[in-house]
Each structure stands twice: as C-alpha cells, then as structure tokens.
Amino acid sequence: METLSAIAPFAIAGSILPTWTIVVIALLGTARPVANATGFILGNAVFRMLFGSAVLFVLPLPDSESFRLDSGVWDARLVVLIGVALLILAAWVWTRRTDDKAEGWVERAERITPKTSFAVGFASVAMPGVQYAYILGGLAAIMETIPEASGKLFALAVFVVLLQWMLALPIVVYVVYRQGAQRVLSRMKKWLKANGQKLVAGILGLAGTYLTVAGVFQWVG
C-alpha cells in the first residue's frame, strides 16, 4: 500500500498525457484497428518495462521528490527555458503552412501494420520528453519502498499498467460500442485531417505554458 500511494502521483500525471492517447484513437481508424492500437500500447509498455528494469537494478537514482517540478531541485531557469522553447515550437507548428494536397499523418496511419505500430509505440515513449520525470519519479518511489528484487519487478509491472490505462480506454470503448465508435472515429478522422496540426500545437502550447508558469513561480518564490 505504501508503494502504491508513493507511485500514484507519478502514475496519474504520466497516464493523462494526451499525445499518445490521440495516436491510439487515430490507430482505431485504420484497417486493423484493435491490432494496431494494441501493438502501439504493447510497444509503449515494453520500453517502459525494459527501461524501468535497467534503472531499478543498474542505474543510480536520486530520491523521488527530486522529480517533482516544485521540489526545488530543478533549476527554475532551465524549466522556464524548456517551457519557452515549447511555446515557440507550438507557435511554429500552428503557423506552419502545409500542402493541402500532400498526404498527412492521418492518411499514412491508415496503412500501418501491428508490427509498425509496436515499433512506433516503443520509439515514441523512448524519445526525450517530460514523461521521463514521471517514469523516473515512480521508479525512485519503488526503490525507496521495496527492498527485494522480486517486489520491485512486480511494482514496476503495476506502475507500467497504471501508466497505460488511458491508452487502453479508447480500445475498450471501441470494442464495446463498435458501431457507434466507428461513426465517431470517421468524424474524428475528418476533423483531425483538418485540425491535426493545430491540435499538436495546442498540446505543445499547454505543456509549454505549464512549464513556464511553474518555472517562474519557482524562480520568484
């Protein structure tokens, strides 16, 4: 119970990141919806298990509090710099001109296979990003509360499952309400084709705003 309460803040924060959930929803609109979406989630989970095992048994970690942005350990200027950089990137993505006749990522995703989905899921979670703070924070909490190796592996598996719940939710909804979900996905694909670029820019902007505000408050406070 102690371990679960310790990893819960990191699992909640890490699971509600919308970027990969949007990818899962897009994959549910492909020719092999459930297989592709499941492959993406498995690739995501496998990387987290491998990375988590390496960290738990090989790499040293500071205490879990160090991974909170409000802990005082992070350099406030660095947090602000990252936030501003994300805001600049968001502005560029929002204003970037695209060729209306060119094939977009939504169209390309329709031809994807489960193996490719697995690779994309593995690679996407492996890319540098703020999600590493949540993963490393959870791993540090596991190390602080569980001494034995078998217990650490079990807690890691639970942590990874908790991180994946929001990704699995669209698949459950799709399977249970397939006909309705297919109609919604059809409309969503049309919307994504028209607004996908602005959606990505908005996500980047929200992350940038959060980091900038958190860094400024830490800097002046």
C-alpha positions in Angstrom: 0.0 0.0 0.0 2.9 2.3 0.8 4.4 1.7 -2.6 1.1 2.3 -4.4 0.5 5.6 -2.7 4.1 6.6 -3.4 3.9 5.9 -7.2 0.3 7.1 -7.6 1.1 10.8 -8.2 3.6 9.8 -10.9 1.3 7.2 -12.5 -1.6 9.7 -12.6 0.5 12.5 -14.1 2.1 10.2 -16.6 -1.1 8.5 -17.7 -3.1 11.6 -18.6 -0.6 13.0 -21.1 -2.9 13.2 -24.2 -0.4 12.9 -27.0 -0.2 9.1 -27.2 -3.9 8.7 -26.5 -4.6 10.7 -29.6 -2.3 8.3 -31.6 -4.3 5.3 -30.2 -7.6 6.9 -31.3 -6.1 7.5 -34.7 -5.0 3.9 -35.0 -8.5 2.7 -34.2 -9.5 4.3 -37.5 -7.1 2.1 -39.5 -7.7 -1.1 -41.4 -6.7 -3.2 -38.4 -7.9 -1.0 -35.5 -7.7 -3.2 -32.4 -4.4 -5.0 -33.5 -2.7 -1.7 -34.4 -3.8 0.2 -31.3 -2.9 -2.8 -29.1 0.5 -3.0 -30.8 1.2 0.6 -30.0 0.4 0.1 -26.3 2.5 -3.0 -26.1 5.5 -1.2 -27.6 5.0 1.6 -25.2 4.8 -0.9 -22.2 7.8 -3.0 -23.3 10.1 0.0 -23.4 8.9 1.2 -20.0 9.5 -2.3 -18.6 13.0 -2.5 -20.1 13.9 1.0 -19.1 12.4 0.6 -15.6 14.3 -2.7 -15.1 17.6 -1.1 -16.1 17.0 1.8 -13.8 15.9 -0.3 -10.8 18.9 -2.7 -11.0 21.7 -0.9 -12.8 21.4 2.9 -12.8 21.5 5.1 -9.6 18.6 7.4 -9.0 18.1 10.4 -6.6 15.1 10.4 -4.3 11.6 10.5 -5.8 10.9 14.1 -4.6 13.7 15.3 -6.9 11.5 14.6 -9.9 8.7 17.0 -8.9 9.0 20.3 -10.6 8.1 22.1 -7.4 10.7 20.2 -5.3 13.3 23.0 -5.6 15.8 20.6 -7.1 15.1 21.6 -10.7 16.8 24.8 -11.9 13.9 27.2 -12.3 15.7 28.9 -15.2 16.0 25.6 -17.1 12.3 24.8 -16.5 11.4 28.3 -17.9 13.8 27.8 -20.8 12.2 24.5 -21.7 8.7 25.9 -21.4 9.5 28.9 -23.6 11.1 26.6 -26.2 7.9 24.5 -26.3 5.8 27.7 -26.7 8.0 28.8 -29.6 7.7 25.3 -31.2 3.9 25.4 -30.7 3.7 28.8 -32.4 5.8 27.5 -35.3 3.6 24.3 -35.7 0.4 26.4 -35.5 1.5 28.9 -38.2 3.4 26.5 -40.5 2.0 26.2 -43.9 1.2 22.8 -45.3 0.3 21.5 -48.7 -3.4 20.6 -48.8 -2.7 18.0 -51.5 0.1 16.3 -49.6 -0.6 13.1 -47.6 -0.8 13.8 -43.9 -0.1 11.6 -40.9 -3.8 10.6 -40.6 -3.7 9.2 -44.1 -0.4 7.4 -43.6 -1.6 5.9 -40.4 -4.4 4.1 -42.2 -1.9 1.8 -43.9 0.0 0.9 -40.7 0.6 -2.7 -39.6 0.6 -4.0 -36.0 4.4 -4.6 -36.1 4.9 -1.0 -37.2 2.5 0.2 -34.5 4.5 -1.7 -31.9 7.8 -0.1 -33.1 6.1 3.4 -33.1 4.8 2.8 -29.6 8.3 1.7 -28.4 10.1 4.6 -30.1 7.7 7.3 -29.2 7.9 6.6 -25.4 11.7 6.3 -25.8 12.1 9.8 -27.1 13.2 12.5 -24.7 10.4 14.4 -23.0 8.8 15.5 -19.8 7.4 12.0 -19.4 10.8 10.8 -18.1 10.3 12.8 -15.0 7.1 10.8 -14.2 8.7 7.5 -15.0 11.9 8.1 -13.0 9.9 9.6 -10.1 7.8 6.4 -9.9 10.9 4.2 -10.2 12.6 6.1 -7.4 9.5 5.7 -5.2 9.6 1.9 -5.9 13.3 1.8 -4.9 12.5 3.7 -1.7 9.7 1.4 -0.5 10.6 -2.1 -1.7 14.0 -3.7 -0.9 13.7 -7.1 -2.6 14.2 -7.6 -6.4 11.0 -9.6 -7.0 8.9 -7.0 -5.3 10.5 -4.2 -7.4 9.7 -6.1 -10.6 6.1 -6.6 -9.5 5.7 -3.0 -8.5 7.3 -1.9 -11.8 4.7 -4.0 -13.7 1.9 -2.5 -11.7 3.3 1.0 -12.4 3.5 0.4 -16.2 -0.1 -0.9 -16.2 -1.2 2.2 -14.4 0.6 4.4 -16.9 -1.1 2.6 -19.8 -4.8 2.8 -18.6 -5.7 5.9 -20.6 -4.2 4.4 -23.8 -6.3 1.2 -23.3 -9.5 3.1 -22.6 -10.2 4.0 -26.2 -9.8 0.3 -27.3 -12.3 -0.8 -24.6 -14.8 1.8 -25.8 -14.2 0.8 -29.4 -14.8 -2.9 -28.7 -17.9 -2.4 -26.5 -19.5 0.2 -28.7 -18.0 -0.7 -32.1 -20.7 0.7 -34.4 -21.1 4.0 -32.6 -17.3 4.2 -32.2 -16.8 3.7 -35.9 -19.1 6.6 -36.7 -17.3 8.8 -34.1 -13.9 7.8 -35.5 -15.0 8.6 -39.0 -16.0 12.1 -38.0 -12.9 12.4 -35.8 -10.6 11.5 -38.7 -12.1 14.2 -40.9 -11.6 16.6 -38.0 -8.0 15.5 -37.5 -7.2 15.9 -41.2 -8.4 19.5 -41.0 -7.2 20.4 -37.5 -4.5 17.9 -36.6 -1.7 20.5 -36.9 -3.4 22.9 -34.6 -4.2 20.1 -32.1 -0.5 19.2 -31.9 0.4 22.9 -31.5 -2.2 23.2 -28.7 -0.8 20.3 -26.8 2.7 21.7 -27.1 1.4 25.1 -26.0 -0.3 23.7 -22.9 2.9 21.9 -21.9 5.0 25.0 -22.6 2.6 27.2 -20.6 2.7 24.8 -17.6 6.5 24.6 -17.5 6.9 28.3 -18.0 4.4 29.2 -15.2 5.9 26.5 -12.8 9.4 27.7 -13.5 8.5 31.4 -13.0 6.7 30.7 -9.7 9.7 28.7 -8.5 12.1 31.4 -9.7 10.4 34.3 -8.0 9.1 32.4 -5.0 
